[in-house]
Amino acid sequence: MEGRKTMYQHTKKFAVSWSSGKDSCLALNKLLQENSDVVCLLSMVNSKDARNHSHGIKLKILESQAKALEIPLIMVDSDNDYENSLVNALRHLKDELGVEQIAFGSLYAAEDRKWNEKVSHRAGVEPIFPVWISPEDSNELLEEFLSLGFSALVCRASENHFDHTWPGRILDWRFYEVVQHKGICVMGEFGEYHTFVVDGPIFKKKVKLIQSGVVLNSGLWSLDIQQCTLSDKTTC
C-alpha cells in the first residue's frame, strides 16, 4: 500500500472528519504518527435527535470517545442543510483556529471523495485522504487496523448482509475471516457495516459500554448505545 506513505506538512493545522468509526480513526492515526498538528475532530450531527449523522451515535457517547482520545470535538448541527453547514464550519475553523487541511476517512469511493473535495474547496481548506486505497487493498487495511491494536464494535449492519446478532460484535480476526466470505467490501465502504472504536494505540482511555440495545431502522441493524464509561488503560 505504497500510495498511503506520503508525508503531510507538519506545520499545517489539521481537522479530522470524525464518524466515530475505524476509517476516520485510521486517518487520525496516520496523521498522529507523522506528528501532524491535529486541532480537532469534526462531526456532523443532528441536534434534534442528539446523534451524529455518520453512525447514529448519541452525542454524549461521541463526546466520551473524544475525551478518551483527548482531542477536542467540534459537533456541527446540519440544520437541514448538511453541505452549507459543513462549509461554514470549516470556514470557522480556518478563521478562528487556523485549520488549513481537513482529513477524511474515505477509502476508494470516487463520488464520496469528489463531494468532500468540493465542500473543502468551497471553504478554502485543503482536503486530504490519508487512507485512500484501491478496492483490492481493502483486506490489507482491515488487517492494518487489527494489527495496530485497535478495538471496535459493529454499530450498524445492513440487513441485506447481516442479521440482528451483528451489532455489538467485536472486530477481530474471526470477524475478518467471516466478512471475507460475504461477497462485500471487507471494510464496509458502501455501508455494509459501520463501527464504533473503543480503544487503540492513540486512545488515552478505553471506552466501555455499560448499556445498549439493538434496533432495526431504515434497513440497518443498529447498536443503540445508551451509556458508556471511560477506564484507565493498564499495561501488561
C-alpha positions as CSV (number, residue, x, y, z in Angstrom):
1,M,0.0,0.0,0.0
2,E,2.8,2.3,-1.0
3,G,0.5,5.1,-2.1
4,R,-0.5,5.9,1.5
5,K,3.0,6.7,2.8
6,T,3.0,10.3,1.7
7,M,4.1,12.6,4.5
8,Y,2.0,15.7,5.1
9,Q,3.3,19.1,6.1
10,H,3.6,19.1,9.9
11,T,3.5,22.9,10.0
12,K,-0.1,22.9,8.9
13,K,-3.1,22.5,11.2
14,F,-5.5,19.7,10.6
15,A,-9.1,18.8,11.4
16,V,-10.3,15.3,11.0
17,S,-13.8,14.5,9.7
18,W,-15.0,12.2,12.5
19,S,-17.6,9.4,12.2
20,S,-16.5,7.5,15.4
21,G,-15.5,4.5,13.3
22,K,-12.5,2.7,12.0
23,D,-11.9,4.6,8.8
24,S,-11.7,8.1,10.4
25,C,-9.7,6.5,13.2
26,L,-7.1,5.2,10.8
27,A,-6.9,8.6,9.1
28,L,-6.3,10.2,12.5
29,N,-3.8,7.6,13.5
30,K,-1.9,8.2,10.2
31,L,-1.6,12.0,11.0
32,L,-0.6,11.5,14.6
33,Q,2.1,9.0,13.5
34,E,3.6,11.8,11.4
35,N,3.4,14.3,14.3
36,S,0.8,16.4,12.5
37,D,-0.9,19.2,14.4
38,V,-4.4,17.8,14.8
39,V,-6.5,20.7,16.1
40,C,-9.8,18.9,16.4
41,L,-12.3,16.2,15.3
42,L,-15.2,17.4,13.3
43,S,-18.5,15.5,13.4
44,M,-21.8,16.4,11.6
45,V,-24.7,15.9,13.9
46,N,-28.5,16.2,14.2
47,S,-29.0,18.2,17.4
48,K,-32.8,17.4,17.4
49,D,-32.1,13.7,17.6
50,A,-28.9,14.2,19.6
51,R,-27.0,11.8,17.3
52,N,-24.2,12.1,14.7
53,H,-25.1,11.6,11.1
54,S,-22.5,9.0,10.2
55,H,-23.3,6.2,12.6
56,G,-26.3,7.4,14.6
57,I,-24.2,7.6,17.8
58,K,-25.6,9.6,20.7
59,L,-23.8,12.8,21.2
60,K,-22.9,12.1,24.8
61,I,-21.3,8.9,23.7
62,L,-19.4,10.7,20.9
63,E,-18.2,13.2,23.4
64,S,-16.9,10.4,25.7
65,Q,-15.0,8.9,22.8
66,A,-13.3,12.2,22.1
67,K,-12.4,12.5,25.8
68,A,-10.8,9.1,25.6
69,L,-8.7,10.3,22.7
70,E,-8.0,13.7,24.4
71,I,-8.7,15.6,21.2
72,P,-11.3,18.4,21.1
73,L,-14.5,17.5,19.3
74,I,-16.4,20.0,17.3
75,M,-20.0,19.0,16.6
76,V,-21.8,20.8,13.8
77,D,-25.6,20.7,13.5
78,S,-26.6,20.1,9.9
79,D,-29.7,22.3,10.5
80,N,-31.4,20.7,7.4
81,D,-28.6,21.9,5.2
82,Y,-25.7,19.5,5.5
83,E,-23.4,20.8,2.9
84,N,-23.6,24.5,3.8
85,S,-23.4,23.7,7.5
86,L,-20.2,21.8,6.9
87,V,-18.7,24.6,4.6
88,N,-19.5,27.2,7.2
89,A,-17.9,25.1,10.0
90,L,-14.8,24.6,8.0
91,R,-14.6,28.3,7.3
92,H,-14.9,29.0,11.0
93,L,-12.2,26.5,11.9
94,K,-9.9,28.2,9.3
95,D,-10.6,31.7,10.5
96,E,-10.6,31.0,14.3
97,L,-8.2,28.1,14.7
98,G,-6.0,28.3,11.7
99,V,-7.1,25.0,10.3
100,E,-5.7,24.6,6.7
101,Q,-6.4,20.9,6.0
102,I,-9.3,18.5,6.7
103,A,-8.6,14.8,6.7
104,F,-11.3,12.4,5.5
105,G,-11.5,8.6,6.1
106,S,-12.7,7.9,2.5
107,L,-11.3,4.7,1.1
108,Y,-11.9,4.4,-2.6
109,A,-15.5,5.6,-3.3
110,A,-14.8,8.2,-6.0
111,E,-18.1,10.1,-5.6
112,D,-17.5,10.3,-1.8
113,R,-14.1,11.8,-2.4
114,K,-15.4,14.2,-5.1
115,W,-18.1,15.6,-2.7
116,N,-15.6,16.0,0.1
117,E,-13.2,17.8,-2.2
118,K,-15.9,20.2,-3.4
119,V,-17.0,21.1,0.1
120,S,-13.5,21.7,1.3
121,H,-12.6,23.9,-1.6
122,R,-15.7,26.0,-1.1
123,A,-14.5,26.5,2.5
124,G,-10.9,27.4,1.4
125,V,-9.3,24.4,3.1
126,E,-7.3,21.5,1.6
127,P,-8.9,18.0,1.7
128,I,-6.6,15.1,2.3
129,F,-7.2,11.4,2.3
130,P,-4.7,9.5,4.4
131,V,-6.2,6.1,3.9
132,W,-7.2,6.3,0.3
133,I,-6.7,2.9,-1.3
134,S,-7.6,0.8,-4.3
135,P,-10.5,-1.7,-3.8
136,E,-8.0,-4.5,-3.9
137,D,-6.3,-3.2,-0.8
138,S,-9.4,-3.4,1.4
139,N,-8.2,-6.6,3.1
140,E,-4.8,-5.1,3.9
141,L,-6.4,-2.0,5.5
142,L,-8.6,-4.1,7.8
143,E,-5.5,-6.2,8.7
144,E,-3.7,-3.0,9.5
145,F,-6.5,-1.8,11.8
146,L,-6.4,-5.1,13.7
147,S,-2.6,-5.4,13.8
148,L,-2.2,-1.9,15.2
149,G,-4.2,-3.0,18.2
150,F,-7.4,-1.0,17.7
151,S,-10.7,-2.3,19.1
152,A,-14.0,-1.6,17.6
153,L,-17.6,-2.8,17.7
154,V,-20.1,-3.1,14.8
155,C,-22.6,-0.3,15.5
156,R,-24.6,-0.6,12.2
157,A,-25.1,-3.5,9.9
158,S,-27.2,-3.7,6.7
159,E,-30.0,-6.2,6.9
160,N,-29.1,-7.2,3.3
161,H,-25.9,-8.8,4.6
162,F,-26.2,-9.3,8.3
163,D,-28.8,-10.3,11.0
164,H,-29.6,-8.8,14.4
165,T,-26.7,-10.6,16.1
166,W,-24.1,-8.5,14.4
167,P,-24.4,-5.1,16.2
168,G,-22.1,-5.2,19.1
169,R,-19.8,-7.7,17.5
170,I,-16.1,-7.0,18.1
171,L,-13.8,-6.5,15.1
172,D,-11.2,-9.3,15.5
173,W,-9.5,-11.8,13.3
174,R,-12.6,-14.1,13.4
175,F,-14.7,-11.2,12.1
176,Y,-12.1,-10.6,9.4
177,E,-12.4,-14.3,8.3
178,V,-16.2,-14.3,8.2
179,V,-16.7,-11.0,6.4
180,Q,-14.4,-12.0,3.6
181,H,-16.8,-14.7,2.6
182,K,-19.8,-12.5,2.4
183,G,-19.1,-11.1,-1.0
184,I,-18.9,-7.5,0.2
185,C,-16.1,-4.9,0.8
186,V,-14.4,-6.1,4.0
187,M,-14.1,-2.5,5.1
188,G,-17.8,-1.9,4.5
189,E,-17.1,1.1,2.2
190,F,-20.6,1.0,0.7
191,G,-22.4,1.0,4.0
192,E,-22.5,-2.8,4.6
193,Y,-21.5,-2.1,8.2
194,H,-20.2,0.7,10.4
195,T,-18.1,0.7,13.5
196,F,-17.5,2.5,16.8
197,V,-13.9,2.4,18.0
198,V,-13.5,1.9,21.8
199,D,-9.7,1.6,22.2
200,G,-6.4,1.6,20.3
201,P,-2.8,3.0,20.4
202,I,-4.0,6.6,20.1
203,F,-6.6,6.3,22.9
204,K,-5.6,7.6,26.3
205,K,-8.5,5.7,28.0
206,K,-10.8,2.9,27.0
207,V,-14.5,3.4,26.2
208,K,-16.6,0.7,27.9
209,L,-20.2,0.3,27.0
210,I,-22.5,-0.3,30.0
211,Q,-25.9,-0.1,28.4
212,S,-27.0,-0.7,24.8
213,G,-29.7,-2.4,22.7
214,V,-30.3,-3.4,19.1
215,V,-32.9,-1.8,16.9
216,L,-33.8,-2.0,13.2
217,N,-34.0,1.3,11.5
218,S,-34.2,2.0,7.7
219,G,-32.7,-1.3,6.8
220,L,-29.9,-1.1,9.3
221,W,-29.5,-3.2,12.5
222,S,-28.1,-0.6,14.9
223,L,-26.4,-0.8,18.2
224,D,-28.2,1.9,20.3
225,I,-25.5,2.8,22.9
226,Q,-27.2,4.5,25.8
227,Q,-24.4,4.7,28.3
228,C,-20.6,4.3,28.5
229,T,-17.8,4.9,30.8
230,L,-14.1,5.6,30.4
231,S,-11.5,3.4,32.1
232,D,-7.8,3.7,32.6
233,K,-5.6,1.6,30.3
234,T,-3.5,-1.0,32.1
235,T,-0.1,-2.2,30.9
236,C,0.9,-5.8,30.9
